[in-house]
Amino acid sequence: MADAVLFDVAGARRAAAGGPLDAAPRSLLPDLTAQYRLTGTWGYLQLSGILRWLGYDTPNAPTQTTGSAMGWGLHASSTVSLVPGKLKLLAAVVGGQGISYYMNDATPDLAFGGSTTDPKAQAVPMLGATAYLDVYWSKLFSSAIGYSFVRMWNTSLQGPDAFKSGQYGSVNFLVAPVRNLLAGPEFLFGERINEGGAWGTDTRLQISVKYSFSSLDFWKPN
């Protein structure tokens, strides 16, 4: 059972943003999920959905308050072989409310909306997508090139430093001299924008080495 992420600010600022002090996640029901997958020689298409009960209480506050909202999400993903053995597309899109728990960057699932005199717990809407191309130059060399983004529609009482949107892109060039060894450089770019308009970017160049241990393929040529 997954707890909802409530806020990305400290308790004192929760009150300033219109919500109750010391709000904590309160999960009473497990997430309900469903999935359908279609496969073929071309690749696969997968559709899935989720329903979530998101709640909070204030166990350490002098006056106890509770609230809840329903979260939901729809997800579609696919891998398509554009050129067999040479070029493959991997793409996915997800949208809903109160599902940022399942994302790497976006927060929170539950936040306060309405007015400061009558705050209401709301599942935060979001939309995300990613698309990558796997390029196999030869048996030895390959690359992954892609882009992803996530967008939150913040509630009226979230602070100016709340996460609003982000984007990410990367490209690499990898070599696989033996079956279980993969290594090479990768360039990454990222950007974050907050609800109040503050934003920043970051770039990174890294070299990664991955070896998958298996006695069946030890030092077997590619």
Residue frames relative to the residue before (quaternion, step in Angstrom):
aa qw qx qy qz dx dy dz
M 1.0000 0.0000 0.0000 0.0000 0.00 0.00 0.00
A 0.2572 -0.7992 0.5297 0.1208 3.58 -0.67 1.06
D 0.3589 -0.7079 0.5657 0.2239 3.57 -0.97 0.91
A 0.4773 -0.6478 0.5084 0.3067 3.55 -1.11 0.68
V 0.3818 -0.6642 0.5845 0.2672 3.54 -1.12 0.66
L 0.2829 -0.8139 0.4831 0.1557 3.57 -0.54 1.13
F 0.8236 -0.1094 0.1328 0.5404 3.57 0.48 -1.16
D 0.3201 -0.7291 0.5652 0.2159 3.53 -1.23 0.45
V 0.6175 0.4764 -0.3620 0.5106 3.57 1.12 0.68
A 0.6270 -0.5686 0.3880 0.3647 3.58 -1.26 0.43
G 0.7141 -0.5022 0.2919 0.3907 3.56 -1.25 0.52
A 0.6540 0.5181 -0.3316 0.4403 3.59 0.89 -0.83
R 0.6897 0.4670 -0.2813 0.4765 3.58 1.04 -0.71
R 0.5137 0.6064 -0.4304 0.4280 3.58 1.22 -0.25
A 0.6616 0.4968 -0.3064 0.4707 3.55 0.95 -0.89
A 0.6492 0.5208 -0.3161 0.4555 3.58 1.00 -0.85
A 0.6852 0.4712 -0.2817 0.4787 3.57 1.13 -0.62
G 0.6724 -0.5380 0.2859 0.4204 3.58 1.24 0.18
G 0.6416 0.5231 -0.3293 0.4542 3.59 1.24 -0.15
P 0.6330 -0.5372 0.3836 0.4045 3.59 -1.23 0.24
L 0.5418 -0.6191 0.4680 0.3227 3.55 -1.16 0.66
D 0.8465 0.1724 -0.1388 0.4841 3.58 -1.17 0.71
A 0.2321 0.7711 -0.5556 0.2069 3.60 0.99 0.73
A 0.0592 -0.7966 0.6014 -0.0128 3.56 -0.97 0.95
P 0.5882 -0.5843 0.4143 0.3755 3.62 -1.11 0.64
R 0.0456 -0.7768 0.6281 0.0054 3.57 -1.14 0.73
S 0.0216 -0.8211 0.5690 -0.0405 3.57 -0.29 1.28
L 0.1236 -0.8143 0.5661 0.0348 3.57 -0.72 1.08
L 0.7880 0.2314 -0.1049 0.5607 3.58 1.15 -0.58
P 0.4846 -0.6429 0.4956 0.3259 3.62 -1.09 0.59
D 0.5675 -0.5682 0.4648 0.3728 3.54 -1.25 0.42
L 0.2618 -0.7550 0.5862 0.1336 3.56 -1.03 0.88
T 0.0099 -0.8235 0.5654 -0.0460 3.59 -0.65 1.12
A 0.0663 -0.7642 0.6397 0.0492 3.54 -1.30 0.47
Q 0.0599 -0.8135 0.5782 -0.0167 3.57 -1.10 0.73
Y 0.0462 -0.7596 0.6479 0.0324 3.55 -1.18 0.73
R 0.0599 -0.8112 0.5816 -0.0088 3.59 -0.88 0.93
L 0.1233 -0.7683 0.6272 0.0338 3.54 -0.94 1.03
T 0.0475 -0.8187 0.5723 -0.0061 3.58 -0.70 1.06
G 0.0420 0.7819 -0.6207 0.0393 3.53 -1.24 0.54
T 0.7087 -0.4282 0.3217 0.4593 3.56 -1.25 -0.06
W 0.6326 0.5466 -0.3144 0.4497 3.59 1.23 -0.50
G 0.7103 -0.3621 0.2811 0.5341 3.60 1.18 -0.51
Y 0.4645 -0.6597 0.4863 0.3355 3.58 -0.95 -0.86
L 0.1713 -0.7238 0.6543 0.1364 3.51 -1.40 0.35
Q 0.0432 -0.8105 0.5839 -0.0178 3.58 -0.76 1.05
L 0.0951 -0.7711 0.6291 0.0242 3.56 -0.98 0.98
S 0.0660 0.8027 -0.5887 0.0685 3.58 -0.92 0.85
G 0.1154 -0.7872 0.6036 0.0509 3.53 -1.29 0.43
I 0.1370 -0.7891 0.5963 0.0554 3.54 -1.27 0.43
L 0.1173 -0.7385 0.6584 0.0861 3.54 -1.25 0.65
R 0.0470 -0.8169 0.5745 -0.0214 3.58 -0.90 0.95
W 0.2497 -0.7039 0.6401 0.1800 3.54 -1.19 0.67
L 0.0743 -0.8138 0.5761 -0.0173 3.56 -0.56 1.22
G 0.0911 0.8210 -0.5563 0.0901 3.57 -0.67 1.03
Y 0.1404 -0.7604 0.6240 0.1132 3.53 -1.35 0.17
D 0.0406 -0.7455 0.6585 0.0948 3.51 -1.39 0.26
T 0.3729 -0.7094 0.5532 0.2270 3.57 -1.32 0.04
P 0.1077 -0.8683 0.4801 0.0634 3.60 0.50 1.17
N 0.7518 0.3894 -0.2165 0.4861 3.61 1.09 -0.59
A 0.5393 0.6320 -0.4003 0.3866 3.59 1.26 0.05
P 0.5840 -0.5872 0.4221 0.3688 3.63 -1.10 0.63
T 0.7587 0.2177 -0.1272 0.6007 3.58 1.06 -0.78
Q 0.3222 -0.7805 0.5087 0.1682 3.57 -0.54 1.19
T 0.0176 0.7707 -0.6369 0.0130 3.55 -1.04 0.88
T 0.0924 -0.7799 0.6169 0.0502 3.57 -1.16 0.61
G 0.0487 0.7869 -0.6148 0.0211 3.54 -1.25 0.36
S 0.0663 -0.8019 0.5931 0.0279 3.56 -1.20 0.36
A 0.0585 -0.7578 0.6479 0.0512 3.53 -1.37 0.29
M 0.4418 -0.6759 0.5239 0.2712 3.54 -1.24 0.47
G 0.1616 -0.7770 0.6023 0.0856 3.56 -0.90 0.96
W 0.0012 0.7919 -0.6104 0.0179 3.57 -1.15 0.58
G 0.0115 0.8090 -0.5877 0.0020 3.54 -1.21 0.40
L 0.1704 -0.7506 0.6307 0.0991 3.54 -1.27 0.59
H 0.0596 -0.8122 0.5796 -0.0286 3.56 -0.91 0.96
A 0.0265 -0.7734 0.6334 0.0023 3.55 -1.02 0.87
S 0.0571 0.7955 -0.6006 0.0564 3.57 -0.90 0.91
S 0.0219 -0.8053 0.5920 -0.0231 3.54 -1.16 0.59
T 0.1262 -0.7229 0.6700 0.1118 3.49 -1.31 0.54
V 0.0392 -0.8121 0.5810 -0.0361 3.57 -0.70 1.12
S 0.3188 -0.7277 0.5776 0.1877 3.55 -0.87 0.98
L 0.2152 -0.8102 0.5359 0.1003 3.58 -0.23 1.29
V 0.7533 0.0130 0.0014 0.6576 3.54 1.06 -0.86
P 0.4145 -0.7535 0.4387 0.2605 3.61 -0.20 1.21
G 0.8397 0.1483 -0.1495 0.5006 3.53 -0.83 1.08
K 0.7444 0.3944 -0.2106 0.4960 3.60 1.26 -0.18
L 0.8241 0.0259 0.0580 0.5628 3.61 0.84 -0.97
K 0.0144 0.8036 -0.5912 0.0666 3.56 -0.79 1.11
L 0.2446 -0.7619 0.5874 0.1210 3.56 -1.02 0.92
L 0.0641 -0.7612 0.6451 0.0175 3.54 -1.00 0.95
A 0.1004 0.8133 -0.5594 0.1241 3.60 -0.56 1.14
A 0.0345 0.7873 -0.6147 0.0338 3.55 -1.18 0.61
V 0.0489 -0.7651 0.6409 0.0383 3.56 -1.24 0.57
V 0.0290 -0.7959 0.6043 -0.0244 3.58 -1.00 0.85
G 0.0636 0.7923 -0.6042 0.0569 3.56 -1.05 0.77
G 0.3280 0.7417 -0.5440 0.2154 3.54 -1.19 0.50
Q 0.4527 -0.6465 0.5322 0.3063 3.53 -1.28 -0.49
G 0.8499 0.1500 -0.1199 0.4907 3.55 -0.97 0.90
I 0.5581 0.6163 -0.3856 0.4000 3.61 1.06 0.67
S 0.3672 0.7580 -0.4833 0.2388 3.62 1.17 0.25
Y 0.4552 0.6715 -0.4443 0.3800 3.61 1.27 -0.22
Y 0.7274 0.4312 -0.2285 0.4824 3.57 1.07 -0.73
M 0.6158 0.5111 -0.3526 0.4850 3.59 1.28 0.17
N 0.5690 -0.6212 0.4204 0.3371 3.58 -1.18 0.51
D 0.8230 0.2980 -0.1099 0.4709 3.59 0.87 -0.90
A 0.6992 0.5209 -0.2960 0.3901 3.57 0.82 -0.96
T 0.0850 0.7521 -0.6508 0.0602 3.56 -1.13 0.78
P 0.7265 -0.1917 -0.6422 -0.1518 1.60 -2.26 1.08
D 0.6371 -0.4855 0.4080 0.4381 3.59 -1.31 -0.16
L 0.8090 0.1538 -0.0058 0.5674 3.53 0.88 -1.08
A 0.0834 0.7837 -0.6101 0.0815 3.58 -0.90 0.92
F 0.5358 -0.6389 0.4514 0.3178 3.57 -1.29 0.20
G 0.0479 -0.7646 0.6425 0.0168 3.51 -1.10 0.86
G 0.5437 0.6000 -0.4610 0.3631 3.55 -1.26 -0.17
S 0.6492 -0.4854 0.3890 0.4377 3.57 -0.96 -0.87
T 0.6457 -0.5335 0.3770 0.3954 3.57 -1.25 0.37
T 0.6703 0.4787 -0.3005 0.4809 3.59 1.16 -0.49
D 0.7883 0.1319 -0.0716 0.5966 3.59 1.22 -0.42
P 0.0045 0.8382 -0.5448 0.0241 3.60 0.50 1.18
K 0.1461 -0.7842 0.6007 0.0534 3.54 -1.09 0.82
A 0.4448 -0.6679 0.5268 0.2803 3.55 -1.02 0.82
Q 0.0045 -0.8078 0.5878 -0.0438 3.57 -0.81 1.02
A 0.4215 -0.6567 0.5615 0.2755 3.56 -1.12 0.72
V 0.3755 -0.7686 0.4780 0.1996 3.58 -0.62 1.16
P 0.3799 -0.7345 0.5117 0.2331 3.65 -0.72 1.02
M 0.0487 0.7981 -0.5991 0.0422 3.56 -1.11 0.65
L 0.1150 -0.7587 0.6378 0.0664 3.54 -1.34 0.45
G 0.0441 0.8046 -0.5903 0.0468 3.56 -0.94 0.87
A 0.0097 -0.7916 0.6110 -0.0031 3.56 -1.20 0.54
T 0.0345 -0.7803 0.6239 0.0243 3.54 -1.22 0.53
A 0.0037 0.7805 -0.6250 0.0127 3.57 -1.16 0.65
Y 0.0312 0.7998 -0.5961 0.0632 3.57 -0.81 1.04
L 0.2368 -0.7288 0.6259 0.1451 3.50 -1.26 0.62
D 0.1801 -0.7350 0.6441 0.1115 3.54 -0.96 0.94
V 0.0867 -0.8019 0.5912 -0.0044 3.55 -0.63 1.19
Y 0.1438 -0.7839 0.6012 0.0577 3.57 -0.75 1.09
W 0.2447 -0.8136 0.5145 0.1162 3.56 -0.12 1.34
S 0.7574 -0.1327 0.1192 0.6282 3.55 1.12 -0.81
K 0.7229 -0.3942 0.3040 0.4792 3.58 -1.24 -0.22
L 0.7096 0.4557 -0.2487 0.4765 3.57 1.17 -0.61
F 0.8194 0.2776 -0.0946 0.4926 3.59 0.87 -0.95
S 0.0665 0.7806 -0.6185 0.0606 3.56 -1.13 0.79
S 0.1603 -0.7699 0.6094 0.1008 3.56 -1.33 0.31
A 0.1627 -0.7278 0.6530 0.1322 3.52 -1.32 0.47
I 0.0225 -0.8004 0.5965 -0.0557 3.57 -0.70 1.16
G 0.2898 0.7987 -0.4888 0.1981 3.60 -0.64 0.97
Y 0.2654 -0.7404 0.6081 0.1078 3.48 -1.46 0.14
S 0.0279 0.7860 -0.6176 0.0041 3.58 -1.14 0.62
F 0.0521 -0.7847 0.6159 0.0469 3.56 -1.25 0.43
V 0.0933 -0.7522 0.6460 0.0906 3.53 -1.36 0.33
R 0.0961 -0.7939 0.6004 0.0052 3.58 -1.03 0.89
M 0.1599 -0.7743 0.6086 0.0670 3.55 -0.89 1.04
W 0.2272 -0.7177 0.6352 0.1725 3.56 -1.19 0.62
N 0.2463 -0.8382 0.4727 0.1156 3.52 0.12 1.38
T 0.5155 -0.6333 0.4860 0.3115 3.54 -1.19 0.63
S 0.6849 -0.5344 0.3219 0.3765 3.56 -1.25 0.45
L 0.7497 0.3921 -0.2242 0.4836 3.62 1.10 -0.52
Q 0.4410 0.6580 -0.4904 0.3635 3.59 1.18 0.26
G 0.5309 -0.6718 0.4298 0.2868 3.55 -1.08 0.78
P 0.6733 -0.5167 0.3468 0.3992 3.59 -1.26 0.27
D 0.6833 0.4688 -0.2999 0.4727 3.61 1.19 -0.39
A 0.4011 0.7058 -0.4864 0.3231 3.61 1.22 0.27
F 0.5465 -0.6152 0.4639 0.3281 3.56 -1.08 0.78
K 0.1438 -0.8014 0.5776 0.0589 3.58 -0.85 1.02
S 0.7933 -0.1696 0.1359 0.5687 3.59 0.79 -0.94
G 0.0257 -0.7852 0.6183 0.0214 3.52 -1.26 0.42
Q 0.0873 -0.7767 0.6201 0.0680 3.52 -1.25 0.47
Y 0.1134 -0.7980 0.5916 -0.0170 3.52 -1.16 0.70
G 0.0336 0.7896 -0.6118 0.0335 3.55 -1.01 0.83
S 0.0190 0.8049 -0.5927 0.0213 3.57 -1.10 0.59
V 0.0429 -0.7581 0.6498 0.0346 3.52 -1.33 0.47
N 0.0121 -0.8101 0.5861 -0.0009 3.58 -0.98 0.76
F 0.2049 -0.7282 0.6354 0.1550 3.52 -1.38 0.13
L 0.0409 -0.8514 0.5199 -0.0562 3.56 -0.30 1.30
V 0.1864 -0.7544 0.6201 0.1079 3.52 -1.22 0.63
A 0.1187 -0.7805 0.6126 0.0382 3.56 -1.05 0.87
P 0.1235 -0.8443 0.5177 0.0623 3.62 0.23 1.22
V 0.7607 0.1019 -0.0840 0.6355 3.58 1.21 -0.55
R 0.7517 -0.4744 0.2235 0.3998 3.54 -1.23 0.56
N 0.8111 0.2981 -0.1397 0.4834 3.63 0.77 -0.95
L 0.6291 0.5258 -0.3343 0.4648 3.59 1.24 0.15
L 0.0245 0.7825 -0.6189 0.0639 3.57 -0.89 1.04
A 0.1282 0.7969 -0.5766 0.1264 3.60 -0.80 0.98
G 0.3585 0.7381 -0.5329 0.2067 3.54 -1.24 0.50
P 0.5827 -0.5913 0.4300 0.3549 3.59 -1.29 0.22
E 0.0819 -0.7806 0.6183 0.0405 3.57 -1.26 0.53
F 0.1932 -0.7588 0.6136 0.1023 3.56 -1.05 0.86
L 0.0628 -0.8082 0.5854 -0.0132 3.57 -0.90 1.01
F 0.0825 -0.7694 0.6324 0.0350 3.56 -1.16 0.75
G 0.0285 0.8078 -0.5879 0.0310 3.58 -0.97 0.85
E 0.0831 -0.7805 0.6182 0.0425 3.55 -1.23 0.57
R 0.0852 -0.7737 0.6263 0.0430 3.57 -1.11 0.79
I 0.0858 -0.7654 0.6366 0.0389 3.55 -1.11 0.83
N 0.2850 -0.7653 0.5585 0.1455 3.58 -0.89 0.98
E 0.6960 -0.4823 0.3397 0.4092 3.55 -1.29 0.38
G 0.7059 0.4714 -0.2637 0.4582 3.60 1.01 -0.79
G 0.6408 -0.5500 0.3184 0.4308 3.60 1.25 -0.04
A 0.5100 0.6298 -0.4376 0.3896 3.61 1.20 -0.26
W 0.0175 0.8090 -0.5854 0.0497 3.55 -1.01 0.81
G 0.0111 -0.7935 0.6083 0.0101 3.52 -1.26 0.35
T 0.2258 -0.7599 0.5948 0.1333 3.55 -1.25 0.50
D 0.0861 -0.7821 0.6150 0.0521 3.52 -1.25 0.38
T 0.1118 -0.7704 0.6241 0.0669 3.56 -1.13 0.67
R 0.0283 -0.7993 0.6003 -0.0058 3.53 -1.16 0.59
L 0.1250 -0.7470 0.6488 0.0743 3.52 -1.15 0.78
Q 0.0629 0.8178 -0.5652 0.0883 3.55 -0.62 1.09
I 0.2566 -0.7198 0.6198 0.1787 3.53 -1.32 0.39
S 0.1003 -0.8162 0.5689 0.0055 3.55 -0.68 1.12
V 0.1066 -0.7554 0.6438 0.0592 3.52 -1.24 0.66
K 0.0148 -0.8018 0.5964 -0.0360 3.57 -0.81 1.05
Y 0.0115 0.7778 -0.6283 0.0098 3.53 -0.94 0.95
S 0.2111 -0.7737 0.5888 0.1006 3.58 -0.77 1.06
F 0.3132 -0.7884 0.5030 0.1652 3.55 -0.48 1.20
S 0.2285 0.7370 -0.6114 0.1753 3.54 -0.88 1.05
S 0.4039 -0.7350 0.4935 0.2307 3.58 -0.67 1.09
L 0.6052 0.5903 -0.3524 0.4013 3.56 1.21 -0.50
D 0.7904 0.2863 -0.1320 0.5252 3.59 1.11 -0.70
F 0.2783 0.8105 -0.4927 0.1514 3.60 1.19 0.25
W 0.8555 -0.0911 -0.0269 0.5091 3.52 -0.68 1.30
K 0.3267 0.7336 -0.5227 0.2861 3.54 1.09 0.73
P 0.4899 -0.6745 0.4449 0.3274 3.67 -0.74 0.90
N 0.5659 -0.6085 0.4422 0.3375 3.55 -1.20 0.59
